[in-house]
Amino acid sequence: MLSNLIAGIQIAMTQPIRMEDSVVVEGEWGWIEELTLTYVAVQIWDDRRLVLPTSYFTTKPFQNWTRTSSAVLGTAELDVDWSTAVEPLRAELRSVCEGSELWDGRVCVLQVTDAVGGMIRLRALVSAADAPSLWDLRCLVRERLVAWVWENQRDALPRTRTEVEAFDQIAAGPPAPATTGAKRAAPSRAEADGGDDARVFSGGDEAEARGAAFTGPGEPAPASPGDKIISQR
């Protein structure tokens, strides 16, 4: 009880939270409904109440979405096929944001954030004046982009590609390589290693400097291929 009283006095003086602040605590999103010296009541978005001791807000991390202002950013993500044209979707996102009163006019961006597993991931980043408006705007953006893809780019829907071979082709094995009259010259060492574009810590001045930064203070620098290593007894 004494620790809660001290925490309550500390919160009253420093004000990390205030009445009606929008917060995320214990994985739940809500707003401060009641603030006393010993406990804090948070009204969850689905009308539940989360009651926490005041010491919670001085000993554990939490999110305060309205500490200085209520404006926030949010995302809506879509997985689409590699053949998707991104620019038309970007234009559609702009149209959705400009046509909605939920958007505050600050941020409206569509980016490709991932391209693995046979699909690309599009992330729409939008802004709103407060958290409730942002939630509705994210749902609206996701709904409109899905509808636009279905109506205008059905080939952009995620697909799984498989390659089917006849049994006799599998039994025959891979085809023999084609022979040419001229014998291909053996690749140089730089070509075999992939060149500078395939290296991060070697092959160029910047790469060598980057590699030197990860060499321990007591470790010698790696010898180059042309250097001779002299051993002594």
C-alpha positions in Angstrom: 0.0 0.0 0.0 2.8 2.4 0.8 4.5 1.7 -2.6 1.2 2.4 -4.3 0.8 5.7 -2.4 4.3 6.8 -3.3 3.7 5.8 -7.0 0.4 7.7 -6.9 2.2 10.9 -5.7 4.8 10.4 -8.3 2.2 10.0 -11.1 0.4 13.1 -9.8 3.7 15.1 -10.0 5.2 13.8 -13.3 1.9 13.0 -15.1 3.0 10.1 -17.3 -0.7 9.4 -17.6 -3.8 11.6 -17.3 -7.5 11.2 -17.3 -8.8 10.1 -20.7 -5.4 9.3 -22.0 -5.4 6.4 -24.6 -3.0 3.7 -23.4 -2.0 0.1 -24.1 -1.4 -2.0 -21.0 -1.1 -5.7 -20.6 -1.8 -6.1 -24.3 -5.1 -4.3 -24.0 -6.0 -0.9 -25.6 -8.2 1.5 -23.7 -8.3 4.9 -21.9 -7.8 6.1 -18.4 -11.2 6.2 -16.7 -10.3 6.6 -13.1 -7.0 7.8 -11.5 -6.4 7.6 -7.8 -3.4 7.4 -5.4 -3.6 3.6 -5.1 -5.1 2.3 -8.4 -5.9 3.2 -12.0 -9.0 2.0 -13.8 -8.6 1.6 -17.6 -11.7 1.2 -19.7 -10.9 -1.3 -22.5 -12.2 -0.7 -26.0 -14.9 -3.5 -25.5 -16.2 -1.8 -22.3 -14.3 -4.1 -19.9 -12.4 -2.4 -17.0 -8.8 -3.2 -16.2 -7.8 -2.1 -12.7 -4.1 -1.8 -12.0 -2.2 -0.6 -8.9 -0.5 2.8 -9.5 2.9 1.2 -8.9 2.3 -0.6 -12.3 2.8 2.6 -14.2 6.1 3.4 -12.4 7.7 0.0 -12.7 6.5 -1.5 -16.0 6.5 -0.1 -19.6 3.2 0.9 -21.2 2.1 2.8 -24.2 0.5 6.3 -24.0 -0.9 7.2 -27.3 -2.0 10.7 -26.2 1.0 11.8 -24.1 1.7 14.9 -26.2 -0.9 14.7 -29.0 -3.6 12.3 -30.1 -2.5 11.9 -33.8 -1.2 8.4 -34.5 -0.1 6.2 -37.5 -1.3 2.8 -38.4 -0.9 0.1 -41.1 -2.9 -2.2 -43.2 -1.1 -5.1 -44.9 -1.9 -7.2 -48.0 -0.2 -10.2 -49.5 -0.4 -10.2 -53.3 1.3 -12.0 -56.3 4.6 -10.9 -57.8 2.8 -9.8 -61.0 0.9 -7.1 -59.1 1.2 -3.5 -60.5 1.9 -1.4 -57.4 1.4 2.1 -58.8 -2.4 1.6 -59.4 -2.8 0.4 -55.8 -0.9 3.4 -54.6 -3.3 5.7 -56.5 -6.3 3.8 -55.1 -4.9 4.2 -51.5 -4.6 8.0 -52.1 -8.1 8.1 -53.4 -9.5 6.2 -50.4 -7.7 8.5 -47.9 -8.7 11.7 -49.6 -12.3 10.6 -49.8 -12.6 9.8 -46.1 -13.1 12.2 -43.2 -11.1 9.8 -41.0 -7.8 10.8 -42.6 -6.1 13.8 -41.1 -4.1 14.6 -44.2 -0.6 13.8 -42.8 0.6 10.3 -44.0 -0.7 8.1 -46.9 2.0 5.7 -48.1 2.0 2.3 -49.8 5.3 0.3 -49.7 6.5 -3.2 -50.6 7.9 -4.4 -47.3 8.5 -8.1 -48.1 9.0 -10.3 -51.1 9.5 -13.9 -50.0 7.5 -17.1 -50.0 6.1 -16.6 -53.5 4.2 -13.4 -52.5 4.9 -9.7 -52.0 3.6 -7.8 -48.9 2.2 -4.4 -49.4 1.9 -2.1 -46.3 -0.4 0.9 -46.4 0.7 3.5 -43.8 -2.0 6.0 -42.9 -2.6 8.6 -40.2 -5.6 9.8 -38.2 -6.3 12.4 -35.5 -6.9 9.8 -32.8 -6.8 6.1 -32.1 -10.5 5.3 -32.7 -10.4 7.1 -36.1 -7.3 5.3 -37.0 -8.8 1.9 -36.3 -11.8 2.7 -38.6 -9.5 4.1 -41.3 -7.3 1.0 -41.3 -10.3 -1.2 -41.7 -11.6 1.0 -44.5 -8.3 1.0 -46.4 -8.0 -2.7 -46.1 -11.6 -3.3 -47.3 -11.2 -0.9 -50.3 -7.9 -2.2 -51.4 -9.1 -5.8 -51.3 -12.2 -4.9 -53.3 -10.1 -3.0 -55.9 -7.7 -5.9 -56.4 -10.7 -8.3 -56.9 -12.3 -6.0 -59.4 -9.3 -4.8 -61.3 -6.3 -7.1 -60.8 -7.6 -10.6 -60.1 -4.2 -12.0 -61.4 -2.7 -10.2 -58.4 -4.3 -12.6 -55.9 -1.8 -14.9 -54.1 -1.0 -18.0 -56.2 1.0 -21.2 -55.6 3.1 -22.3 -58.6 4.0 -25.9 -59.2 6.0 -27.6 -61.9 4.8 -31.0 -63.2 7.0 -33.3 -65.2 6.2 -36.6 -66.9 7.5 -39.7 -65.3 9.5 -40.7 -68.4 11.3 -37.3 -68.3 12.2 -37.8 -64.7 13.6 -41.3 -65.4 15.6 -40.0 -68.3 17.5 -37.6 -66.1 18.5 -34.0 -66.8 19.4 -33.2 -70.5 23.1 -33.2 -71.5 24.6 -29.7 -71.6 24.9 -28.2 -75.1 28.4 -28.2 -76.5 29.9 -25.3 -78.5 32.9 -25.1 -80.7 34.7 -22.5 -78.5 35.7 -23.6 -75.0 34.6 -21.2 -72.3 37.5 -19.6 -70.5 37.9 -20.4 -66.8 36.5 -17.5 -64.6 38.9 -15.3 -62.8 39.1 -15.5 -59.0 37.2 -12.2 -58.7 34.4 -13.5 -61.0 34.3 -16.8 -59.1 33.8 -15.0 -55.8 31.0 -12.9 -57.2 32.8 -9.6 -57.5 32.4 -6.5 -55.3 28.6 -6.6 -55.6 28.5 -10.0 -53.8 30.6 -8.9 -50.8 29.9 -6.9 -47.7 33.1 -7.0 -45.8 35.8 -7.3 -48.5 36.5 -6.4 -52.1 36.5 -2.6 -51.9 37.7 0.3 -49.8 34.3 0.8 -48.0 33.9 -3.0 -47.6 37.4 -3.4 -46.2 36.7 -0.5 -43.7 33.4 -2.1 -42.7 35.2 -5.5 -42.1 38.0 -3.8 -40.1 35.3 -2.4 -37.7 34.4 -6.0 -36.7 38.0 -7.1 -36.1 38.7 -7.4 -32.5 41.5 -5.3 -30.9 43.7 -8.3 -30.4 43.1 -10.0 -33.7 45.4 -9.5 -36.7 43.9 -8.2 -40.0 43.3 -11.0 -42.5 46.1 -11.5 -45.0 45.4 -10.7 -48.6 46.0 -13.5 -51.2 49.3 -11.8 -52.4 50.8 -11.6 -48.9 53.3 -14.2 -47.8 53.1 -15.7 -44.4 56.5 -16.2 -42.9 56.8 -18.7 -40.0 59.7 -18.6 -37.5 60.9 -21.2 -35.1 
